[in-house]
Amino acid sequence: RIRIHHFANALAALGPVELFAQAGPREAFAARHASELGVYAHWQTAVQWLPALPGGDMPMRTHRGSPRGLLRAFQRAHASARFDVVVAEHSHAARWAPQLGLPWVLDEHNVESRYLAAKLGARAQGNREIERLARWEHSLWRSANEVVCVTESDATEIAAVRGRAPVLIPNGVDTSAITFVPPSQRTGMEILFVGLMDHPPNVRAARWLATQVMPAVWREAADARLVLCGANPNREVLSLAGPRVTVTGRVDSVAPYLARARSCACPLFEGAGSSLKVLEALASGVPLVATETAVRGFDLHDDTHYHNAQDPAGFATQLLRTLREPGDDSIAQRGRELAQQHDFGQLARQFAELVARVAQA
């Protein structure tokens, strides 16, 4: 959502942008006064009320993500004010894009079929949903005027299907909005984990931190606090709250939490694309303790940009190290420099220029 917001801001500098998005009634109601939506000239939401028919060729994710109400809303809007170009964020939201008769760009945040296969592991063999997702993605990669992706590995896979290379525009961070505070100047005892708290990998990471890692940290540092920061905490995340665990819910900005944290934990064991939360941590200077999965898609190295840990004992050891020692400011500085190379200002302009070329072709 952060990536989409920055890209929409850059597109709005070229002309009015309208948003058509899948959202449930509660989410749509809660978003009525969201300042972030001010970038859009108009925005409309729809929800998929009817379940997908069993045995169909369409992936369940696409069925949920592209309700027919969005097509009708687009057609009404297009009839009164003609659009120049369509941008589809994620293949599961692009159901109608090839049918609209307009040039269109597909921004792939990850390869969904590969992510699902990795998530299922041995159970992926013969899984029909993975097969449907792959066929769906491949058809869109071939039909879109341009495909954008976020990592080199995604670009390689898309190019093999598409027959030509996609445009690689990695995930980024707004470095101007995040103050750099080196580890030597950090004195608090907060361990921060950031993420959308109804996203299953984040939920599992939050539970893993609170129940398997933090007890070992608290035995050595009783005043340490875990802060789970992110929108839409579900019941499982809310149940983790307690005297030493804070669940924030949605916050206006993660920057103040990054500025005062003693360390940032990112224990993801599944994921695709790349994680914006990693760049935010690096931009802030907070020592980052993360798994290899968490830092995927970025050229990061253990003890050069972050501290690697893969199991509860290793995570607790690295977190205690950040709480007890002043920290290495040189590691933080290298992290900030890498984050600046991924600043959303330049990335969003690159995206807007690409969309403009497609619209004018």
N, C-alpha and C positions, 0 to 999 in steps of 0.2 A: 504493500500500500504506500509505503514511503517512496519507493521508486516511481510508482505511477503518479504520485502527487508532484514530484519534482519535474517529471517529464510533461505533465499537464500544464504546469506553470510555464515551461518553455514554449509549448505549443500555443498557449494563450497570448504570447507576445506576437504571434503571427496572425491570429484571428480568433473569433469566438470558438470555444470548445464546448461540446455537449457530452454529458455522461449518461450512458445507459448501463445499469448495473443490476445484477441479481442480488437481492437482499430480502431477508425475512421481514415480517411486519414490525417486530420489535426493533430490529436494527435500523430499518428505514425511519421509524418514528424517532429513535434516539438521535439520528443524524440530521434532523430537520434544522438544527441551529449550529451545526458544526462549521466552524470558521474555515476549515480546510476546503469545504465544498464551494466556497466563494470564487474559486478559480474558474468554475464552470458557468457558462451563460445560462444553461438550464441543466437539470439532472432529473432522471427518472429511474425508478426501480421497479422490478417485477419479481415474483416468486414462482417457482415451479410447483403447482399444486398437485398435478397428476403424477402418479408413480410411473417409472419406466416400465415398459412391457418386457417380461422375461424373454430372453433369447434374441433380443434385437441386436443390431450391429452398432448402435450408438453406445459409447461408454456411459456408465452411470454418472461420472463426474461432469460430462458434457450435458447430459440430460438435466442435471440439477443447475448447472451454471449458465445455461442459455434458455431460459423460459421463453415461450412463444410471445408472451406479453411484451418483451423487449423488441421483437421484430415489428409488432404492430405499432409500438411507440415510435420506433425509428421511422417507419413508413409514413406515419402522420407528420412527424417533424420534417422529414425530407420533402414532403409534398409542399410545405409552406416556405421552407428556406433550404435550398439545395445545398447538400454537403459536398465538399471537395475530396475528402479522403476519410477512410475508416482506420482506426487503430484498435486492434484486439489485444487485450492483455491476457495471456495464457490461451492455450489451444482449447481448453474447455469452455472458454467464453466466446469462441469464434465460430459458433455453429452457423450463424446467419451471414457472416462477413462475405463468403464467396457468392452469395445469392443477391447481393445488394446492387450489383452493377457499377460499383465504384472501385477505384484503386484502393488497396488496403495493405496494412503493415501488421505483421504478427510479432508481438514482443513475448518471447518465450522465457519465462523466469526459470524454468528448469524443464528437463525431459521427464514428463510425468510417468510414462510407461517404465522407464529405467528406475525411477524412484520407487514405484510400487513393486517392481521385481526385487530390488534390493531389500525392501521392507519385508517381503514375504519369504525371502531366502529359499530354502528347499521347497517350500510350498508353491513357489512361482511356476514350476514346471506345469505346462498345460493350462494355466489360469486363463480363463476366457476374457476377464476384464483387462488383463495386461495386453492380450492380443488385440482387443478392440481399441484400447488406448493407442497402441503402436500404429495400427492402421489409420486411426483418426489423425494422429499427429503427422504421419507421413503424407497423407492427402493434403493437409493444410500447408505443410512445408513446401510442397510442389506448387500449390495454387496461389499462394500469397505473392504479391509483388515484391516484397522484401520481408525477410525473417531476421529478427534481432535476437541474440542470445547473450548469456552473461559469463560463460566460462569457455575455455579452450576445448575441454572435452565435449561440451554440448555442441560447439561449432563443428567439431570433427564428425560427430554423429549426424548432424543435420545436413552437412555438406554431402555426405555419402548418399543420402536419400534425395536431396534436392538437385544434385548435379552441379551445384555451384555454392560457393561459400556464403554463409549468412554474415550479417554484420555483427561483430562482437562489441557490445557496449556493456562493460561489467557493472555490477552493483557499486554504489558509491555512498558518500556521506557528505553532509553539509558541514564542512570543517569550520565555517564562519560562525555556526551556531553552538559549537562545542569548545569550551575553554580548556586549554592544555594545562594540566596540573601535574608536575612530575612526581614520581613516587616519594622522593625525599621530603616533599611538602605535605604529604597526606598523613593525617593523624587519627582518623576515625577508625572504627572497627566494623564497618559495614562491608559485607560481601554481596555483590549485586549480580542478579541474573535478569536479563531483559528479554522480552519476547511476547508475542501475542499468546495470551494464556488460555486460549481454547484450541490452539493448534496442537495436535496430539504429540509430536516430538518435543515441543516445549513443555507440555504437561508432564510427560515422562521424565524430562530432565529436571523439572522443578521438584518432583517427588523424589527422584534419585538424590538430588542435592540435600533435601531436607531430612530424608530418612536414612540414607546410607553414608553420606559424607559428613554432614554437620555434627552428628553426635561425636565423632572422633575429633573434630575441631573444637567443640565445646569442652571436651575433657582437658584440653590444653589451654584454651582461651575462652573462659566462661562468658566474657563480655562481648564476644563476637555476635554479630547479628546478620541474618540472611534477609535480603530484600528481594522479593519477587515482583518485578516491575513490568507491567504490561496490561493492555486492555483485555476485556472479556474473560476474566478468570472464571473457570467453571467450578463446579462443586468440589472436584478433587483438589484443585489448587486452593480454593478458599478454606478447605479443611486443614491445610498445612499451617495456617496463620496461628500465631501464639505469642507468648512473651518475647521470644527471640527470633520470630519469623514474621515479617511484614509483607502483606499482599496489598499492593497499592491500587490495583485496578488501572483504568486509563489515566494517564497524566498528560498535562499540556506539553511538557517537554521532558525528555530523559536526561537532558544536560545537567541539571542540578544534582541528580542522583549519581551520574558519572563523576562529577566534580568532587563529591565528598566520599565516594567509595574508597576503601582501602585496597580492594581487589575486585575483579570482575570474573565471574565463573561462567563458562559456556560448555556444559557437559552434554553436547548433542552426540547421539550415536546413530542417527539416521537423518537424511536430508538430501536435497538436490539443489542445483544451482549454487548459490553462495549466500552467506548470512550477513545482512547489513549490520547486525549487532556487533560483529567482530570489528568492523571498520569504526563504528562509533566508539568502542572501547579504545582502540588504538589512537584515535584522534584525541581522546581525552587525556591520555597518559596513564590511565589506571593500569596496573599490572593485570594481564589477562592470563587466566588459567583455562585451558581449553583442550578438547579432544582433537584428534586429527580430522574427524568428520566436521567439526565445528568450523575449522579454518579452511575447508575445501574451497577451491576456486581462487585462492589468493596465494601469492608466492611468499609464504611465511615460514620461518624456521625456528625451531625450539631454541630457547635461550638467546635468540637474536631479536625476535619480535614479540614472542609470547612464551609461556611455560606450558609444556605438554604434560598431560596426565590422562590415563586411560582407565583407571579403576578407582574404587573408593579410597583405598589407602593412599595411592599416589596423588589423588586430588586433594585429600586432607593435608598431606605433607606439603604440597605446593601452596595451598591457601594459608597454612600456618606460617610458611616461609614469608609470604607477603605481609602477614600481620606482624611478624616479629622483627623483620629486617627493614632498613630504610628503603630498600629497593634500588634497582639499577636505572638511573636516569638515562643512560645511553640507550638501553633497550626501549624505553618509552619514547625517546627522541626518534629512533629509527621507525617505531610504529607510527608516530605522528607524520613523519615524512612519507611513509607508504600510504597513509590515509589521504594525505594531500594530493597524491597522484591519482586518487579516485574521487576527487571532489565532484559533487553532483552538478555544480555550476557548469563545468565543461562538458560532462557527460550528457546533461539534459540538452545543451545547445547542439551537441552532435546528433542526438536523437531527433530534435526538431528540424534540423537541416535535412536529415534523411527523409522524414515525413513530407517535408515541403517538396523535395525532389520527386517523390512518388506522386504527389498530388499534381505536379506540373508536367509529368511525363506524358 
